[in-house]
Amino acid sequence: MKIKCVLVDDEPLAVKVLQSYLVNFPDFEVTGIFYNSIEALDFIKNNAVDIVFLDINIPMMNGFELIKLIDTKVIITTAFREFAAESYDLDVLDYLVKPIPLPRFIKSISKITAEFDLKNNIKSENLRVDHHIFIKSDKKMIKILIEDILFIESMKEYIKVVTTDKSYITLRSLTSLTEELPIDKFIRIHKSFTIAIDKIKSIEGNRIQILSHKLPIGRNYGKDVKNKILNN
């Protein structure tokens, strides 16, 4: 998947320089070029944008005002060095001073790539699509289909994995097993319980029912649990 870039600068020559640099990086795609902040803001708000190369002195609103209205990573491109400190207070990814040398631009590209590699790795871990897990039980490795798991219960040093047809006891922590499961399909509801969201039969007060099992919602988990379940 390409990193989608938007260029915002009122100087056509500066835009051409960025375009000529970016064409050398096949993982990057320029999806929009804008010469004022209002048009840029409208596009960024309504389209998938990964990174904005943004000049500070642009018409309508300056670059700093635009940054405060968007939730997108920004690389500042400017002829002025003196705004660097202010820009980092706004959590920009990098600050490039014009004329931008190609070696310095490549360094910035490396920062962007590292940022998105980290983001994608986290996303990959959190949205794991494995269809099964293995646990050690009764001196053998047991394959359990994720879709069969109802809930996992902590039992001090051990955990009990309850499936649609059987339960398994294994020596490990609830936290470590929960981290192996898809974050969009399972949720920790209590210090002692992680459940499969799609197996919930009902919620009543601080209890969740899964088949005939009624499980408690921990005091510190209640708000997050109900928000996630209702939004799932």
Disulfide bonds with the S-S distance in Angstrom:
none
